Amino acid sequence: MKDKKWYTLKEASEYLSRCKRQIIRYVDEGSLKGYQTQYRGTWLFDIKDLDAWVMFNMSFAKLTGTQKESING
């Protein structure tokens, strides 16, 4: 599953082992970055943001250079 760049809400919830509602709460709190293409559209999550949340509990954009390097591998 890691070969995809964008995950749907369902895929992100499976990847993080959290329910879909909890993923949306993380987005509302600002600790996880999610994207919608239109109002009430499908939620999409970048794999880098999911990995950053797992490792550092923040979105990829907020990481330092060395933290980003650890995710990019």
C-alpha positions, -999 to +999 in steps of 0.1 A: +000+000+000+030+023+005+036+027-033+007+051-036+012+089-031-024+098-023-046+078+001-084+081+005-099+086+039-106+049+042-070+040+032-056+066+056-077+053+084-064+017+077-028+029+074-030+048+107-052+021+124-077+048+134-114+052+125-123+076+098-139+101+122-107+102+142-087+110+111-110+140+104-106+151+140-068+152+134-073+173+103-096+197+123-071+200+151-043+207+125-021+179+134-027+160+101-029+176+067-058+165+045-069+178+011-104+181-005-107+188-042-140+205-037-165+214-010-176+182+007-155+163-018-134+132-012-106+135+014-071+128+001-040+123+022-004+125+011+017+095+022+044+118+035+019+136+057+007+102+071+043+091+078+052+124+094+021+121+116+031+086+127+067+095+134+065+131+147+028+138+153+027+167+128+023+174+091+052+170+067+053+208+060+060+216+096+090+192+099+127+203+100+151+194+072+165+164+090+131+151+099+120+153+063+151+134+052+142+106+076+108+103+059+120+106+024+145+079+031 
